């Protein structure tokens, strides 16, 4: 006998152990002969991570598909693994070192990496256990890690091959630079933060005595009416400290105010550099003064303007975002020596950027070139890990020629070999891929895949064939040896330098290299001295996304030709979030096409965002984050999973309320109680039971509805309509089975023994089995437990539910289904009318069936006892016309009339409903007016707008019901 209640906290760990002991999740478990494969690779969570609601949604949807296909008998592999999370993991271990007053450079790279591996062994991968709590049925025996030996081998091969193909190269470009972590970071690791700052307006003097007429007054049509002669141009900036790196001022080509001075020069204040005024469409005449300072080395847009106009970038910040002026050849080049320049260099050199900002503004004010200061609220990019403003920083980095790799990946989607679901995300994919930029793949970290490149001094310029003239030139043009191993790098260096003695050294700067070269020369000058040459490995590591891009095939053993690679690649579907379509999906497409020759997956399902119940994005700062582990603790994993699936409508964000999870726990409880009721009434599985041979109308109906439900669920899941699938099984279990079938069968189950009772018991047990099968992908724990418990009686179970065959569905209907669905419709409509008319529960109403066919009259005669009992009806009759003073329900099979004389004041009820109708119309009009106000929609928080829309939907739904009630009283 089942326990009175289902205790998820007790059952879930036990069921998880049973699955593990049975190796139920192993690749190929439960496969049937002749069936194909089904593969999903898990989006690898960070090794430092903990389960959040996005993980819960993503992995629930994956698990639903995996369990479905496993039950269908396919050879299923759900490949799990973890990402090494370069920055996040390094920060964890660096914090541990800081507690001991240590820095990583004090202990050296090898020791630091060793400590990271020790941390991973002790504390990393917590999220794996959390995913198991959720019920994720990955083949955990195949868990991979982006830094494991096999994946490292794949990364090495890809880098070396792409380099040799000319698709990986080194270049000096602007990157997102984190001056706290001292590394380049990706756009995904940058968060835009609103800052209350200022807009400083500076006067840049025109050179060579040039003046122009600048408009200062305008008529109503915006035409200038008054001018003044100016020998300066005003630029506006939010970052005054970067002006020392300005190389131009840009104005729009059509801006009449500045046409006369395009091509002229200004003398950069404080510095003395002569810079041109250029015409470029980047400048917006409507913003600020219409003139913008161009600092190619410290702004991404300015960098592009600089390329268009041949402007040399001048970098004035170091890697810690402090001013770098003394000894900065790029900054000092071409500057006339002056006391003012010496003074400003002494004042600013080495100062933090924000301190320098104040000093620059003060200096402008001192020389009379500060035009004005305005308060200005704007978005400032910050590093998501460090929390400090990032700097566009000009630095040498490694890049992938993404444009070349993107072309085949674009064609894959355009030609239909890979499909996005929902389809609208294809446009996002196209926009990114068609405007793709070189991919910066190097990071200034120690934790990660160290770049397989070694450097050596450049002795001869390859372009000119001449010997290099200085240590700086040797450094700037240093030789690069990309190799699969240190031994191969040494061989390449031996060939380059024509010497056998190649020594691996540590070297980070030109000065260090200079000392090494001096030692080489000194040794050569000794009698019989050694002739050697130093080379040193690039300290940088690869962007985490680089190894993740290889995930679909590297996890299967590539570059080795493994049986798993042959069997499970390409995969079937990828489930992921919209925010990494470019960072991960597109890059997997590029690498899959290039190295495997085919797309890594057929479908890409983009799931929605999980928001709070008001529609606001969850964030720690708002305090509205919902922890999925807390929900599992309170309601069980099944309730959380079903909630997420039921709300996962394509293209619609999920507004998650804890009460919804509680509601679906009630669903699980209802199923448990229904099975327990059935068990108490002798509903036991019967060997050889054939649902096609049942004769009782109720049993024929429930068999038909069960098969329809299986068909609906199957079709919905095949189309990734998770919410429709969940809705179909919910309606069947809650309504068809629990509310109707069990209610209708009570007289049979509690009545005399006989064939009808025997058949009903067997049919009920069969339906419960079908429910458990079709519900299993959504609620695996409770269904597996019920499968085991109901297997204690009747024929022995052949297998765990997780490895049991998926049921057969059918949309075929039967006359029995038509009959019982008519009965349910009658009872439901009568209950609805009673509620709308406020008829007391104790009051019985007569029912008159008007204009019914003989078949329907027969149904009425058969089911009158059920109608009397369940619809609170006093008697039933048929007639050709409806009695007066009756509420009428129009159905496809005739009119149901409920005489209300003496029961309801019809005139008063019409008046009440009329008032409610007017009130609802007023509320809808009020909200429509508010939502029609563009200013309100633009200013109001997103969750407020969503709340208003939800209110309107509720009012509209209620209005429909009120009007239906009024129509019945007409």
N, C-alpha and C positions, 0 to 999 in steps of 0.2 A: 504494500500500500504506500502510495506517495505520502511524503511529509505534508503537513498542512500548508506550509509556505515554502517558497523557493528562496534559499539563502545563497545569493550570488557569491558572497565572500568565502563561503565554505566550498561551494561546488566548483567555481572557476579554476582554482589551483589544481583540484583533483582531476578535472577534465583535461587540463593542459598537460598534466603528467601522463594521462592515458594516451593522448595523441603522440606525445614524445616517445613513450615506450613502444608504441606501434609503428614508429617511423612514418606516421601518416602524412607528413609534409615533404618527405623525400622526393626528389625529382623522379617522376614516373610512377609514384605510388598510386595504385588503383587503376592503372592504365589498362585499356581493353585492346586486344589484338586488332590491328588494322586501323586504329584511330591515329589521328595526327598529333601534333604538339601544340602546346600553348605556353608562351613564355612572357613573363613580365620581369623587368629589372626594377628593383626598388630605387626610387630617388635616394641616394645614400645620405642619411642624416649625418650631421657633424658628430665626430667622436666625443666632443665636449657637450653635446646637446642633451636636452631633456624634452620629453614629449609635450608638444603644445597642440592647440586645437587644429592648426593646419596639418600637422602630422596625423592627427587622429582621423580627420576627414580623408586625407589622401590615402592612408593605408587601409581604412575601412573599405573604400571603393575598390582598391586593388584586391583586397581579400575576398570581397563579394564575387568578383570575376574569377579569381583563382579557385575558390571553392566550387563555384558553378561548373567550371570546365573540368575540374578534377572529378566531380560527380558524373559528368558526361562521359567519362572514360578516356579523356585525352591524356597524353603524356605531358604533365604540367611541371613547369619549373618557375617558381617565384624566387628570383635570385636576390638575396639580401647582401648588405654590406654597409660599411661606414666610410665617410670621407675624413681625411686627416685634418681638415680645417686649419690650414696653415697659421693664420694670424691668431685665431681664437685659442688654439692649443699652445702656441708659443707664449701667449700672454699668461696662460695659466701657470706654466712652469717658470716664467720670468717673475711672476708674483711670489712663487715659492722661494726663488732665489733671493728676492728683495727682502723677504722676511729674515734672511740670514745675512743681510747686508752684502750680497754678492750680485755681480752683473755677469751676464753670459760670457763676455769677452775675458773675464777673469779666469773662467774655468775652461775656456776653449770650446770649439765647435763639437769635437767628438764627444766630450764629456756632457755637453749640453744636450745633444741628440740622444745620448744614452739615457739621460734623466727623463727626457720626454717619453721614450719607450717604457721606462719604468712607471711613469705616471699612467700611461695608457693601460699597462698591465694591471695596475692597482685600481684605477678610478675611471678609466675611459670606457665608453660603450654602455653607460647606464641606460641609454635609450633602448638598447636591444631588449633588456628585460621588460621595459615599459611597453614596447610593441607586442611582446608576448602576452602581457596582461590584456592588451586590446584584443588578442585573438589572432594576430597576424600569422598566417600559415605558410611562412617562407620555409624554404629548405635551409634551416639554420646550420646544417652540417656543412653547407657550402659558403658560409659567410666570408666575404672578402673585405679587404681594407685597401684604400688607395695607395698606401705605402708598403703593402706586403710585397714579397719577392717577385711574384708573378706580375703584378700590376706595374711594379717598378721596371721590370724588363720590357713591358709594353711601352711605357712612357719613354724609355731610353731609345727604343727602336724608332718610335714615331718622330721624336725630336731629330735624331740623326738623319733619318730619311728625308724629312721635310727640309732640313738644312741643305742637304746635298741636292735637293730638287729646286733650291732657290726660294722655297716658300717660308723659311724661317731666316730672319736676318736681324742684324743689330742696327739701331737707328737712334738719333737724338730727336725726341719729340716731347711734347707736353704730356704729362700724366697727372692723374689725381695723386698728389703726394701727401702722406700723413706725416706732419713734422714731429709728432710725438712718437709714433711707432717707427718712423724713419724708413718707410717703404711705400712703393706705389700700391694703390688699391684700385679695385674695379668700381665701375659705376654703381654696382649693386651694393657695395659697401659704403656708399655715400648717401647721407640723408640730408634733405633740404630742411633747414631750420629757420623759422621766422625770427628776424633780429630787428630790434629798434635801433637803427643806426643814424647816419647822417649822409647828406649829399653835399660834398664840398665843391664850391665853384672857384676855380683858379683862373687867373689871367696869365696867358702865355704871350709874351711880347713878340710881335712880328719882327723879323730880321731885316737888315738893310734899309731901315727907315720906311718900310712899306706901311701904308694906311689904306683904309677903305671906309665906305659909308655903311653904317649898320643901322637898321630900322629900330626906332624906339617908341613909335606911336602908330596906331592902326585905326582904320575906319570900321564901320559895322560889317563890311564885306571882308574884313581881314586884310585889306590892302594897306601897305605902309604909307603914312602921311608925314612922318617926321624922321629925320636921320641924324646921326652924330658921327663925327670922324673918330675912328678908333685905330690905335696902333697895336692892338692886342686882340686875341680871340679867347673867349671864355670856354673852358671845358669843365664838365662836372664829373666827379668820381666818388665812389664809395670807398676807395682804397688809395688814399694819398701817398702812402709809403712807396707804392710801386712806380710813382711818376719818374723816379730816377732811372727807370729802365724804359721810358717812353722813346719810341723811335719815329712816331708820326702823330699827326692829328687828322682825324677823318671827318669829312662832312658828306652829306648826301649829294649825288651828282645834280639833282634837280633843286637843291636848296638855293634860292636866289640870294639869300643873305651873304653867302660865302663864295659865290661863283668867281668874284673878282680876285680872290686870294688863293684859289686852288692852284697848286704848283709852287706857291711861295713857301717860305720857311719861317719857322718860329725858333726863337732861342730858348731852349728849355731852362726854366728858372732853376736856380741853385746849382745847376750843373754846367750850363753853357753849351750843351750839345745843340747843333743846328739840325732840326728835323723838319721834314716836308709836311705840307698840308695836302692830303690826298682825297680824291673823290671816290667814295665807296658806298654801296647800297646798304652796308651793315649799319651805318649811322642813320638814326631815326630822327627826322626833322621835328617830330612832335614831342620828343623826350628831351628833358633838360634844355640845354642850349642848342641842341642839334649838332654840336661838335663834341667828338669823343677822343680822349687820349688813347693811343694805340701802344700797348705793351706786349709784344708778341711772346716774350718769355714768361709771362705771368697771367695769361688769360687765353682760354681756348678759342674764343671768337677772334681775339686780336691776333692769335697765331695764324689763323686762316687769312685774315686781312693782310698780315705781314707777308705771307706767301704770295698773295696776289700782286703785291706791290714791291716785292723784292727787298723787304726790310729785314735787316739782320737782327735777330733776337739779342737783347741785352739782359742777362740774368743778374739780379742784384740781391738775391736771397740765398742763404746756404740751406743745407738739408734740414736744419732745425728751425727754418723760417726766421733766422736772424739776418740783419743786413750784412752783406758781403761786398765791401767796397775797396778796402785796401788790398793792393796786389791783384785786383780783379781786372785782368787784361781786357776782357770784353767790355767792361764798364768804362775803363779809362781810355780805350782806343779813340783817338781823334779828339779828345777833350783838350781845350786850351788850358794851360796851367794858370791858375789864379788863386789869390788868397781866399776867395769865396769858396772855391772847390775844395781846397785843403781844409777849410773850416767845416764845411758840411760833411766831408768824409770823416774827419776826426769826431764830429758830433754823432754821426749815425752808425759808423762801422761797429758791428758786433751787437747792436741793439736788437731786442726782440721786435718783431714786426709791429706790434700794437703800441709799444713805447715809441718806435720810430714814427708811427702815424702821427702821434701828438707833436713830436718834434718838427716834423715836416710842415704841419699846419701852422705851428708857431713861427717857423721860418718864413713861410709865405706871408703871414701877417706882418712880420717885421719888415719885409722888403716891399710891402704895400701891394701884393699881388693876390691877396685873398679877397675874392669878390663877395661871396656870401656863403652862409652855411644854412642848410635846411634839414629839418628832421625827416627821416626817410626809413620806412619799414620795408625790408626786403628779405629775400630768401638767401641764406648763406649755406653753402655745402659744408657738412661736418663729417668726420669719420665716424662710422657707426660703432666702432670698437673704442676708439680713443676719446671721442666726444669733443675733439678740437676742430676748428675750421681747417679744411684741407687747402692745400696750395696747388694751383696749376704750376708744375715744376718741369723745367727743361732738363732732361737727363738722358743718358744712354740707357736703353732698355732693349730687350729682345722682343721681336714682333713676329706674328704669323701673317702672311699675306692672305687675309681672310677673303678678300674680293675674289681671288682665283678659286678658292675652295667653296665659296658660296654659290657659284653658278650652277654646278650640278645639284646642290641641295635645294636651290630654288626650283629647278626643273622638276625635281621629285614631287613637290607639292603641286605645282602648276599642272603637271601631267597626271596627277591623281594617284601616284604610287604611295604617297603618304597623305592621309586626310586629317584635318583638324576637326575636332568636335568640342564645342559648337564651331560651325564653319567660319563665323565672323573673325575668328582669331587668325585665319589665314592672311587677312589684310595686315595685321600687325606683323606677322612673320615676313610678308613681302616688303613692308616699309623698312624694316630693320635690315633685311638681307640686301635690298637694292641700294641702300645707302650705307653699306657696311664700311667701317674704317679698319685700319690695321689693328690687330689684336695684341695688346701688350701682355706678354706671358711671363715676364720676370718679376720677382718680388724680392725685396731686400730682407729676407728672413733666413733663419737657419733650419727651421722645421719644414721639410718638404722635399721634393725631388730636386737635388742639386743639379744645376744646369751642366750638361756634359761638355763644357767648353774650357779649354786651357789657353792661357795667353803667354806670349813671350815678347821681348823687345823687338821693335821693328828696326832692322839694320839698314834696309834699303827700301825706298819708296817704290812700290810696285808700278805706279803710274809713270814716274819719271826715270826709274832705274838708278837714281842717285842715292848716295848714302844719306841717311838722316843726319841732321846737323845738331840736334840737341836732345837732351833727356826728355823734354816735354814732347818733342816730335816723335821720339821713340814710343812714348806712352800713348799719345793721341792716335798713332797709326799702328798700335801693337798687333802682332800676329795673333790670329785666332785658329785654334786647333779643335774642331768639334770631332769627338770620337766616342765610340761605344765603351771604351775602357781607358784607364790611365796608361796601360801598356801601348794601346793604339795611339794615344796622344803623344807619347814619347817617340814612337816611330815617326809620326808626322813631323815632330820637332827635329828629330835627327836628320830627316831629309831636307827640311827647310834651312837648318843652320850648318849642315854638313859636318856635324860632330856627333860622336857616339855618347858623350857624357852629358846627358840631359838630366837636370836635377829638379825635382818637385819642391817648390818653396812656397812660402806665404808672402803675399804682396797685395797691398790695397791702394797704394798711392804712387804717383810718379816719383816722389822723393825716395820711397822704399826701393823702387825699381832702379833708380839712379845709383843707390848704394850697391845694389847687386851687380850692376854693370861695371861699376868701379872695381868690385872684387874680381869679376871675370877678367878685366884688363890687367889688374895687378897680378893675378895668377898666371896669365899668359906671358907676362914679362919676366917671370921667374925662370931660372934655368930648369928645364924639364918640368915646368909648371903645368898643371892640368888645363886642358882646353874644354871648357864646359859652358853650358848655357842654362839659365834658369827658366822654368815655365811654372805657372801657377794657375790653379783652378778658379773659375768664376765662383764667387761666394754665393751668388743669388740662387734662389730656388724658383721652380715653376709655379705659376698661378695654379691654385687648387682646381680651377675649372679645366685646366689642361688635362689632368688625369681623369677628371669626371667625364670629359668629352669622349673618352675611349670606353666608358663603362659598359655599354651593351655587348662589346666583343672581348674586351680585356678580361672581364669577369668569367668568361667561358674558356679562358686558356690562351687566347691569342697573345703573342705571335706564334705559339705552337699550334699545330693542326690537331686539336683535340677532338675526341668523339663528341663532347658537349658542344663545342663550337659548330661542328657540322650539323648537329641535331637541333640545337635551340636558337641558332641565329639564321635569319633575322627574328626579332621578337615580334609579338603580336600588337601590343598596345603599350603606350607610355601614359601614365596618369601623373599630372603635375600641375603646378600653379602658373598663372599667367605671367608672373613677375620674372620667371626664368626661361621664357620662350627663347630669348636671344642668348642669355648667358649659358644655358645648358642644352636646350632642345636643338637650337640651330647648330651648335657646335658638334653635338653628337651626329646630326645629319651630315655635316661637312666631313667629319672624320670617318663615319661609317661608309659614305660613298667613296672616299678617297682610298681607304685601306681595305675595305671588304667588297667594294664594287656594287654594293646595294644598300638600300635604306635600312636603318637599324630597327624601324618599327613601321607597321602598316597604319596604325591610328595613333593620334595624339589627343587624349581627352584632357581638356583644360578645365579643372574644377574651379568653383567659385571661392570667394573669400568668406570666412566665418567671422561675422560681426556680433556685437552684443545685441540684446533684444530690441534696442531702439534703432539699430542700424548703424551705430558708430563703430569705427574700426577699433579693435582691441589694442590697448597700449598700456604699459605699466604706469606711464605718467597720468593717464586718465583713471587708473584704478579699476578698469572694467575687464581685465583679463580673466577668462574662465579657464581654470586648470582642468584638463580632461582627466587627470589622475584622481582629482577630488570627486569628479562626477562618477568615475568608476567605483570609487570607495563608497559613495552614497547610494548609487542606483544600479551598479553593475555594468560590466562592459557591454552586454547585449543591449541595454537600454540606450546607452550612448551611441553605439553603432547604428541602431535602427533610427534614432533621431537624425543622425547625420545623413543617412541614406534617404530617409523620407523627405528631407529638406533640400536634397541636392538636385534641384531643378537646373537644367542647362542654362547657363548665362544669367543666373539669378543668385545674388549673394545670400548667404544663410544668416538669418537673424536668430541667434540662439538664445533661448531663455532656459534657465534651469528647470522651470516648470514643464517645458516640453519633454525633457529627459525623464522627469517624474511621470509624465503622462504615458510614455512608452514603457516605463517600468510597470505601470498598471496594465499595459497590454500583455506583457510577459506574465504578470500575475493572473490575468484573465485566462490565458492559455493554460497555465498550470492548473487553475481551478477547474477548467473545462475537462482536462484530461483526468483529473482526480475524480470529478463527478462521473465521468464515463467508466472509470475503473470501479467505482463504488456500485455502479449499475451493471456490472458484468460484461462490459464491452471489451472483449478479448480477441486478439487476432486469431483467425481460423485458417488452418492449413488448407491450401487449395481454393481460398475464397476468390471468386471471379466477380469483379464489380459490374461487368457487362451483363451478368445474369440476375441481378437483383430485380425484384418484381414490385416491391412497395413503392408508391409514388414518391414519398419523402426520400427514400434511399436513392431512387433513380435521379431525383433532382440534385441531391448533394453530390453524387458522383459526377454529374454533368458540370455542376458549378466548380467542383474541385479541378476538373480537367481544364475548364476555361481559365481558371486562375493560373494554373501551371503554364498554359499557353501565353497568357498576358505577361506573366513575370518573365518568361523566357524571351519573348519578343522585346520587351522593354530593356532587359539587360543586354541583349545583343545590340541594341541601339544606344546603349549607355544612358538610358532614361531611368536612372536609379530611383528617383522619386516615384515614378509611375509604377515601377516594379514593387517598391515598398508599399505604395498605396493599394495595389491590387491584393497583395497577401494580407494586408491589414484589414481591408474590407471583408475579405472572405472569412478570416479567422474570427474577427470581432462580430461582424454582422451575420453572415450566412451561417457559419457553424455555431458560434456560441449563442447569439441572440435568437436565431430562428430554428436551426435544425435541432439543437438540444431542447429548446422549448417545445417545439412541435412533437418531439419524440418522447417527452416525459410520460404522457399517458400510456404509450406503448411499453416503455422500459419499466414502468411501475405496475403494468397490468399483468394479466394472466400469461403464463408461458405459452409458447406456440411458435409456428413458423415465422410470423411477423416479428416477434420479439427476437428470435434467434438471428434473423437476417439483419435487423436493425443494429443489434449488438456488433455483429461482424462488420457491417458497413461503417459503423461509427469508428471502430478500431482501424479500419482501412483508411478512412479519411484522416484520422490523427496521424497515421504514418505519412500520408501525402503532405500534410501540413508541416510535419517536422522536416521532411526533405526539402520542400520549397522554401521554408523559412530559414533553413540552416545557414546559407551564406550570409544572412543578415544577423541572425542571433545564434551563433554557433554553440555557445555554452549550454543554454537552457534546452536547446533542441537535442544536443548530444546526451544530456542527462535524462531527458524524457525518453529518448530512444532506448537508452539502457534500461530504465525502470520499466517501461512497457514491454521490454523484451524478456522480463522475468517470467511472464506468462505467455502461453501460446507457443508457436514454433520458435526455435532458437534463432537468434539473429546471425546472419552470415558475416557481418562486419560492423565496424564502427560506422556511425552515420556519415562521418566525413568521407568515408570511402564507399558509400552506398550509391547506387545508380540514381541519377536524376530522373524524376518521373516523366511520363509521357503526357503531353498536353493536347487538348483538342478544343476547337471553338464550335464544334457541332452542338446543336441544341436538341432537346427532346420535348415531347408533349408534357412529360412530367415536370420539366423545368418551367415550361410556360404556365402550367397550372399553379405551382407553388410560388412562382414569382408574382402571379396575379394575387394570390392570397396575401403575400407579404405587402404588396402595394396597397391593397385594401386596408389592412390593419394599420399600416404606416400613415396613410392619408387620414384615416379617422382619428388617430392619435394626434396628428398635426392640427386638425380642425378643433378638436377638444381643447388643445392648448391655446390656440389662437383666440377661441371664443370664451376662454376662462371657464369652461365647464368643470364643475367639481368632480373629483375622481369617483365619488360615490354615486354620482348620477349616471344612470344607464340611458343610452339613446337608442331609438329604433333605427334600423337601416332599411332603406328601400333602394333596390337595384332597378334602375330605369333603362329600358331599351336594350336589355341584355340578350345575347344569343342563347340558344338552347344549351350550347356547350358551357357557357359561363353560368347559366342557371344551374347546370349540373354541378359545377365547381362550388357554387354557393351552397347547394344542398349538402355536398360532401363535407364542406369545411365550416359549416355553421357553428358547431361546438367550439372550434378554435377561435372563430371570430367573436362569439359571445364572451369567451374567457379572456382573450387578449386585447380586444378593442373596447371592452366595457359597453357592449351592445345588449339591449334588452330582447330584441327579436329581429328577424330578417324577413323581408318580403320582396316581391318583384312587382313592377307596375309599368304602364306605358308612359306615364307622365309623373313628374316630380310633385309631391305634395306641396301645398303652400307653406310659407314661413319655414323653409328648410335651407340649410347650407348644402351647396351642390359641389361635387368633385367630379370634374370631367376626366375620364380615362379613355384609353383606346377601346376598351371593352364595354363602354356604356357609362352612365352617370350614376354616381353614388349620392343619394340624397339622405340627409340627416334632419328630420323634422325637429325644429327647435322651439315650437310653441310651448310657452309655459316654462321653458328652460333658460332661454336667453332673451333679453330685451333687444330685438334686432335693430330698432331705430337708435337706441342708445349705443349699441355696438358699432353701428355705422358712423355715428358721430365721433365716438372715441377713436376709431380707426382713421377717420378723416382728419382729426386734429393731429394724430401721430404722423400721418402722411405729410401734412403741411410743415410740421416741425422738421421732419427729415429732409424735405426738399430745401428748407431754409439752411440747414446745416451743410448740405452738399453745395449749395450756391455760395455759402460763405467760404468754404474751403477752396472751391474752384476759383473764386476771386483772388484768394491769397496765393494759390499756386500759379495763377495767371500773371502774377506780379513778378516780372523778371528781377526786380531789385531784391524782393524777398528771397527768391530762390537762390540768387547769387550770394547774399549776405548770410542767410541762415545756415547753421551747422547742418551737415548732411543728414544727421539722425533726426533733426527736427522736421526737415522736409519729408523724410521717409515716414515719420510718425503721422504727419498730416495726410499723406497718401493712404496710409493704413486706416485712419479714421474714416476717410471718404469711402473706401471700399466697404467698411463695416456698415456705414449708413446706407450705402446703395444696396447692399444685400438685405438689410432690414426693410428698406423701402419696397423691394420686390415682394417680400413676404406680406407686408401690409396690403399691397395692391392685390395680391392673390386672395387674401381674406375678404377684401371688399368685393372682389368679383364673385366670390361664392355667395355673398349676401345680395347680389343684384336681383 
